[in-house]
Amino acid sequence: MPAQPVLNIGILAHVDAGKTSLTERLLFDAGAIDRLGSVDAGSTRTDSGEIERRRGITIRTAVAPFRVGGLRVNLVDTPGHSDFIAEVERALGVLDGAVLVLSAVEGVQAQTRVLMKTLRRLRLPTLVFVNKTDRPGARGAETLAAVRRRLTPHVVPMGTVHGIGAPGARTVPGSYEDPAFRDAMAEALAEHDDALLAKLVEDRPVTPWELRRTLARQTARGRVHPVYFGSALSGEGVADLVDGIVRYLPPARCTGRETTGTVFAVDRGPSGEKTAYLRLFSGAVSERDRITLHRQHAGGTHTEHSGRVTSLAAVETGPPGAARRRAAAGDIARIRGLPEVRVGDRLGPVRDGADHRHFAAPSLETVVRPVRPEDAARLHSALAALADQDPLIGTRTLPAGGGTSVLLYGEVQKETIAATLAGEFGVEAVFEPSSTVHRERLTGTGEAYEEIDRHGGHAFWATVGLRTEPGAPGSGTVFRRDTELGALPLAFDRAVEETVHHTLAQGLYGWPVTDCTVTLTRSGFVGPVSTAADFRRLTPLVLMAALARARTQVYEPCHAYELEAPADTLSAVAGALAALGAEIHDTETGPEVCVLKGTVPARHAADAERRLPALTRGEALWWIHPTDDRPHPGRPPERPRTDGNPLNRAAYLRHLTAVRA
């Protein structure tokens, strides 16, 4: 265990709610930095990249340490823009608690709701900080009511604001000596505590000590959320928030004897050397240790890679030369010496069926080409480096100079990648308009096999038989064996399994195949003639033949939406949504406001958002998040293949010949 308790917290918010300013204020007030950085001036501690400073938004996850008394706090400043939700996802997996920031001027915004829904689902201990109370237009009671109505009813206000909306706004913390404060807190906590409820019903006194203990316990379990008010720029109310962080967010705990941890960020130095940020959950790692990292791929395969830690520094305050070279449970460590490390790698085994993602995969795809053809190789290397930092971008090289495809969450992310390629790698690139990424699912069962032809009938010294069948929704890709254990040498068996997962990245229409089970039904080899390459080259032919017999259906990604609009615009809004293929599942109509809930195809979500202001006098609130996909209507869209097309044997064999040459 660390010598002192350590707490890893995240700062999350909608864009421009003041998240980075709050980070600067916390670091300054704790003495971790000697001056306050400015988002407008591009001088903040956590927004260190040129693009982040220029745009005034956080893009990459950053870690900044400070101390409060005997508590070491690692503050993880995460992106607020929805296009960088994958960065938020990775941060959530390493946190002990969170502070959700919202603006007293803008109130509860779309991304605020997405974040709170996720935080509550994970039961991550969370405090709420209502920022900008000193700005014109700031509202206190209205903002708190919106939090209860649109985020969660389970909140406990920890103070009030005098003179809200004026430069001199002052935060007044609640006092446990105040009967009204105690009564309001007791009523909120009693919803999750039968013993406390009984005391209230029987009109028995509840002591301040009981309230503090109950609030700490329920906050630690993610059941209630203390709410603080203040201004990150002036510092008003921030001391009360820090007191809440210390009192109510539980510090890191060791989760077992085995050494376990997660790599949640990767930086590259000017020379290309990687620095990985590792959160340790149990055990310890020291400089010069040899460690093995495990990786779970989207298709379901597991790989591992090992290396020696050449440099390790536990993230904490103090001069760099004094950094600890040993990290224990709860620590975040910067490590070097692992050239293959990627975001998402895990120290300790990856369990089958474990899904650590909290957000859906990107639903957009674009094709990137270099402005200068001679930069094609540099562009490929640069995108590979970016994939180390964000594996979900899913690059793939298209054939015959077709460029490289990249997966995206949104257009701001595209702009950021373009700026990063130019600024950090010196590669000017052009991006095609984004298109939707579909999926394929099996509609039946299919089998195929090819046996070794000792008379030279086909080009592979391998026998492979495969059966494909639909899997349970959400199961991904499962590989099984009906052959005897040990029937194939390990290298040949592994070649078949890895190639199955790789081949399913492009189904009958070129889209990734998901939720299916592939079973190895036949296998054979001739020693010493057969090689693993024979199995890698034959497996796509057999697998695609089995898929063709099973058949697949193309599914398109969808978003669940929630729309608030003036009640008198309901008819126009519903008509516009229906024209875009949206479904309305629930309608709530009040005297002034109507709320629609349903699903909309991802390809039309941006169109819907653009049309709504004109239909609702600019008063619509539109909130979406990825949800289940659905069959694509009409003729299935096709995606260009990059695998030589195993559906066409002659073309595939020519492709293999060209690759060998």
N, C-alpha and C positions, 0 to 999 in steps of 0.2 A: 504493500500500500504506500501511497505517497507520504512524505514526511508530514505534510500538512494537508488538511482537507482541500479538495479541488472541485470546482463547479464549472462545467462547460455549458454556457448558455448561448442562445441564438437571439439575434435581433431581427424580427421579421415585420414587414409592412408593405402596404401598397406604395407604388412609386410616389415620391415627393411628400410622404407623410412625416419625414424628418428622421428616418432611421439612422442614416450615416451621421447626422448632426448629434443625435443622442449618443452614438458610439464615441464620437469625439469628446463629448461632455463627460461621459463616464470615465474615459481614460485621463482626461485633464484633471477632473476633481480627485481622482485617486493618485495623481502624481506620476502616472505612467508616461505622460507626454508633458512638455514644458510650455506648449502653446496650443490654442485651439485651431484646428484646421477648418477650412471653409470649402463647402461644396462648390460655391460659385467661383472661388478662386482656384479650385482644383488642388488644394493643399491638404486634403484629409489623409489620415494615416492608413485607412483600409482601402480606399480607392487609389491604388498605386499605379494602375495601368494608365497609359496615355489616353486611351479611348474612354475609360471611366472618368478621368478628370475632365475631358473635353465635353462629354455628354451630361455629366453630373448625375450618373446612375451607377449603382453597383452591379457588376457583371459576374465577377468571380468571388467565391467564398474566401474571406480573409480571417485570420485569427490574430487577436490582440489581447495580451494578458494584463491584468492589474490585480492589486491586492486590496482587500478590505479587512483590516485587522489580521486575524490568523487564517483567513480564507483566501486561497488562490483562485482567481476567476479567469477562465479563458473565454473571451468574448468572440463569438463567431458572427461576423457581419455578413449577411446573405443578400442576394439580389432581391429586388422588389418587383421587377417587371415580369409579367407572366411568361414572356418568351424564355426566361432563364429559370423556369420552374424546376428543371433537372438539378440545378445547383442547390436550390432550396431543399429538394428531396434528399440529396446526399448529406446536407448539413443536419437535417432532422434525425438521421440515423446515429449521430454521434453526440447528441445533446442530452444534458440532464434536465434542462428546463429552457424556457423561452420567454421573451418579452415581445408582445405584439403591440406595435405602435400604430396609432391612428390619429388623424388630425381633428382638432376641435372645430376647424373651419369646414373641411370637406366631409367630415363624419365617416360613417361606415361606407367603404368603397368596395368595388367588385372583388379585387384581389384580397382585400381584408377578409371577406367572407370565405374565399377559397382556403386561405391559410388557417382561419379558425376552425373550419370544418375538419381539416386535416389534423390540426393540433388536438382537437377534442376526440377524434377517432383514435388517435394514438395515445390518448390520455397523457400527453406530455405536460408536465406542470408549467403553467403559463400565467404570467402577470400581464395586465393591459396597461399601457401608458398612453393617456390622451394628451397629445402634444399640441403646441401652438395656442395655448390658452391666452397668450398675450397679443394675438393677432386680431385685427378687425374682422368681425363676423364670427368669431369663436362662440360656441354655444356649449353650455355645461349640461343642464338638465336634458336638453333635447338629444345631445350626443349619448348620454347615458341611457336614455330611453331607446335610442336606436340600437345601441349595443345589446340591450336586453331583448329587443324585438328581432334583430336581424343576425346577431352573432350567437348569443346564449343568454338565457335568463339567469344563469347561475353565476352572478357577479356580486362582489362585495366592494362598494365604494370606500376607499380608505381616506377620503378627505373631501373638501369642497374648495371652490375658487371664489375669492372676493374680487370684484372688478373685472370679471372675465371679458375679453375682447378689447382691453385697453393695455397700453404698454406696461403699466404698473400692476398688472394682475398678480394677485398673491394667493398662493396655495396654503390652505389651512388643514393640517393633518387631523384626522379624527382622533378623539381621545377616548380611551377605555373608561375614563372617569365620567364621560357624558352618557347619561341613561339613554338618550335617543340614539346615539351611535351604537351602544351595546345592544339595544333592542333590535335595531335594523340588522345588525350582523347576526344576532342569534336567530332571527327569523329566516335569514338566508341559509345559514348552516344547518338549521333543523330539518330541512328537506332531505338531507342525506345522513341524519343522525337521530335514531329513534330515542336514545337516552336524553339528548338535548331537547327533542320535541316533547318528551314526557315532562321535563322540567318546566317548559313553557306552558303546557296545558295545565299543570298543577300549580302554576304561579310560584314556583320555587326560584330562588335567586341563582343566577349564573355568574360566576366570578370572571374577571378579566383574564386570569390565568387559563381557565377552561376555554374561553373564546379563542385566545391565542393558540393554544394547543390544537383545538379542533380546526381552526383555520389553516394551520400549518399542515395538519394531516390530510384534510380534504384537498388543499392545493397540491400537495405532493402526489395525490392520486388522480389529479386532473379533473376533479369534480366541480370545483369552484375556482373563480379567477378574481383575485384582488385587482381593483382598478385604481390607478394613480393619475393625478392631473399635474400638468406643469408645462414648462417650455425648455426644450433642449438648448436653444440659443442663449437664453438668459441664465439658465441653470435653476430656475424656480421649480421646486417640487422634485428635482432629481435626487436630492439627499433622501427624501422619503422613499423613492423608488429603490435606491441602493439598500436602504434598511429592509425593504420588502424582499429584495433578492437574497439577502443574507438570512432573513428569518423564515421565508416561506418556500424557497426553491431548494430541494434536497441535494446535497453534494453527491459526487460520484461514489458508487459502491462497487466493490469487486464482485463479479458474477460467477466465479469458479476458480479452480486451480490451474486449469489449462490456459496457456498464453493465447489470448484472442484479441483481435483488433480489426479496424477497418481503415483503409486508405480512402479519404474523402476529398482530397485535392492533390493536384500535381502541378508543380511549376517547372519551367525549363530556364536554365541560365543561358547567358550569351553563347557559351560553347556547346549547348545542347544537353548538358548534364541535368538530370531530373532530381528535383527535391520533392519527396512525397510527405504529406501530412497524415500521420497515423494516429488514430484514437485507440488507446488500449482500454479494454474492458476488464481484463484479468491478466495475471502474470506480469512479466517484465521483459524488456528488451534492452540490451546494452550495445554500445559501440563495439564493433568487431564481431558481434554475434552473426551466425549464419541462420537465416530464417527462410521459411517456405511460405509463399503467398498463393492462395487459391482463388480461382476465377470461375464464376458461373456465367456462361454465355447465354444470349437471348434464346437460342434454340434448345437449351437444356444441358449442353455439354459442360463438363468441368475440366479445367486445365490447371496446372500449377507451374510455378517457376521459383527457383531458389537463388539466393545471392548473399553476399556478406555485407553487412552494414558498415560502410567505410566511415560514415559520419553520422552522429546522432546528437540532437540538442532538444531537450525537453522545453516546450514553450512556457516561458515564465518571465517575470520582470527581472531586471538586473543587467549588467554588462554582458555582451555576447561571450566574452572569454570565460565567464563564470558559469556558463550553461551546464546543467547536469548532463552527463553522457549516459545516463541510465533512465529509462522511462518505466513507470509502474502503472498499475491499474488506475484509470481516471485521467492520466496524462494525455496530452497531445504532443507528439514528437515530430520534428523535422528530420527525415532520414535520407541518406544518399547511398549510392552504391548498388542500386537495383535498376539496371537499364531497361528492363521490361515492365516495370511497374506501371499500372494504370489505375485510374479512379475506379473504386468499387472492389479492388482486390482485398481479400480477407486473410488475416493472420489467424490460422486455425481452420479446421475443415469447413467446407460449405455443405450444409445438410441438403439432401434431396427434398425437393418440394418447397424449400424456403424461398419466399419471394420478398425481397427487401425493398422493392420499389413502392413508392407511395403515389406515383403519378403515372399516367399512361405514357406509352412511347410517343415520340413525335408523329404527327399526322400529315406533315408537309414534306415535300422533297423538291430540291432544286438541282440543276446541273451547273457545275462550275467549270469554266475554261480560262486558261491564261490569256491575257491580252497579247503577249508575245509567245508564239508557239514554242520557242526554245526554252521557255520557263516551265514546260509541262512537268518535267521531273521534279523541279523545285516545288511546284504547286502540290504534287502528290505527297512529297515529304512533309510539306507544311501542314497539309490536311491530316496526315497521319499523326503529326505532333499534337494538333488540336484534338484529335480523337483520344489521345492519352488523357487529356484534361476533361473531355466529355465524350465517353464511349457511345452515348446515345445518338451522336450525329451520324453514325453508321455510314461511313464513306464506302463507295465502291466505284472501281474504275470501269468506264464504259469502253466497248471495243472500238477499234479503228479511229482513234483520235476523237472519240465522242465526249471527252471530258470526264469529270468525276461527279457522281451524285452525292448529295449531302442531305441528311434528314434535319428538319427544323421544327421548332414550335411556333415561329412567327417571323414576320418581316424584319422586326428590330434585330433579331438574332442574325439574320442574313447580313444586315448592314454591319453588324459588329464583326462577323467573320471576315467580311471584305476588308474592313479597316485593319483588322489584326493581320491578315495576310500581307497587306501593303506596309503597315508600320513595323511589324516585328520580323517579317520574313522577306520583305522587299519584292513581293510578287503581286503585280496588278492582275486582278481577275474580274471576269464578267459573270453574272449570274442570270440564268434563264428564269422566267416567271415560275413561281412555285406551283406544284401540282400535288394532288392528294395521294397519300400512300394507302393502298388497299391491302387486304389479306385474303387468302384462299383457305377454304375449309372443305374437307372431303364430304361427298354425298353418299359414298358407298365403300365397299371393300374391293381391293384389287391385289392380285398376286402376279409375280413374274420371276423368272430365273434364267440364268445362263450357266451352262456347265463347260468345263474345260474340254476343248476339242483337240485331242492329241494329233489330229490330222491337219491342224492349222486352219480350221474353219473360222475361228475368230482370233483376235489379236491379243488375248489376255490369258495368262496362265493362272486362272482363278475360277472358282465356282461360287456364285452368289445367288441366293434366292431371298426375296423380300415380300412381305405382306403388309399392305397399308390399310388402315381402318380408322374411322373417326374416333377421336378421343373426347373425354369430358370437357365441357366448356371451361376455359381457363387452365387447362392442363398443359398447354404448350406442346412440345414434341417429346415423346417418350420412345426410347429404343429398348427393345427386348430381344431375347434369343430363345428360339425353340430348338436350337442345336445343342449338342452335348457340350458341357463346360470343358474347355481345353481342346475342342475339335480343331480350332485354328491356333497357330502361334499368336502370342499376345500382340505382336506388332501388326499382324494381318487383321485380327479382330478389331483392334483400335482403329485401323485404317478404315474399315467398313463403317463403324459407328460415327467417327468424325466426319466422313464424307456424306453420310446420310443427313446429318445436321446441316452441313454446308450446302448440300444440294437443295434442301427444302427452303432455302432462302429465295428460290425462284421456282414457283409451281408451274402449272400448265399455262397460265397467262402471264407468268413472269413475276408474280407477287409472292411474298413469303407465305408459306403454308404453316398454319398453326392448329393446335388442338387435334393432333393426330398421333396414332401409335404405329410405329414401324417395327416389324418383327423379322429377325433373320431366320429364315426357314431352311436354307441349305447353305453349305459351305464346303469348300475343298481346295486343295493346293497340291502342287507337285514339287517336292524338294529335290534338289536345291534350286530348281528353275524359277519357281514362283517368287515374286517380291511384293512388298507392301504397295508399290506403285501399281501393280496389276489390279489389286483390289480397289485402290482409289480411282482408277480410270474406268473400271467396269461398273462399280456401284451406281454412278449416275444413270447409266443406260437402263439398268434393271429397275431402279427406283422410279424413274420417270415412266417406264412402261407400266409399272404397277399403279402409279397415280393416274395414268390415262385410262386404265380399266376401272379404277374407283370413281373417277371424275371429281372435279372440284367446283365449288361455287365461289364467286368473288364477293367479298363483303366490303362495305365502305365504312370508314370511321364516322362516328357521330358524337355530338356534344349534347349533354343535358343542359337545358337553359332554364333560367328563371327571369321573368320580365315583369317589372313594375311600370305601369303606364297610367295616364289619366283615364278614368272610367269611360269617358265619352269617345275615346279613340279605340275601344276594344274591337269594334267591327273592322276598322281599317287595318289594325295591327294583325288580327287573326287572318285576314285575307292575304296580307303580304307574306306572313309566315307560311301559309298553306301553299302559296305560289312557289316557295323555295323548298318545298318538300318536307317542311317541318311538321311534326305531330304535336298536338296539344293534349296532354294527359290530365291536366287539372286546371281549373279556373276558379279564382276567388274574386268576387266583385263586391266592392264597397261603394259608398256614396261618391267618393272622389277618386279612388285608386282601384285598379284591377291588377291581379297577379296571375300570370300565365306560367305554367310549368310544362315542359315536354322535352322533345329531342329534335335536333336539326342536323342534317348532314354536315360534316366538317367542311366540305367544299363550299357550302352556302353560308356558313356562320358569319364570315366577314361581310358578306352582302347584306345579311339581316341587320348587323350592327350599323352599317352605313345608312340603311333606309329608315331606321327607327326615329332618328331626330326629326326628320321632316314630317313623319306621321304623328308624332306626339308633342309637337311644339318644343322639342328639345328636352322634354321632361322624363324620358324613358330611362330606366336603370336596367341594364342588360348584364347578366352574369351567366357564364358558361363554364363547364369543365368536361373533360373527356368522359365518355361513358361507353356502353357496349356498342359494337358495330352492328350493321344489319345488311341483308343481301342487297347488292347493287341492282337497281332496277334496269331493265333493258339489256342491251348487249354488253357483255363484260368488257371493261377496259383492259388493254394489254400494256405490258411494260417491256421495254427493250431488254433482251437477254444479254448476259455477259459470260455465260458458261459454255459457249460453243453449241448450245441447243442439243442436249441428249435426246430430245424427242425426234430428232432427225439423225439417224445413225451415220449416214454418209457425211453430213456436215460436222457432226461431233468428232468423227475420226480425223477429218481434215484439220479440225481445230487442235486436236492432240498432236498431230504431226507438226503443225506450225509452232506449237508451244515447245516441243522438243527441239526444233531447229533453232 
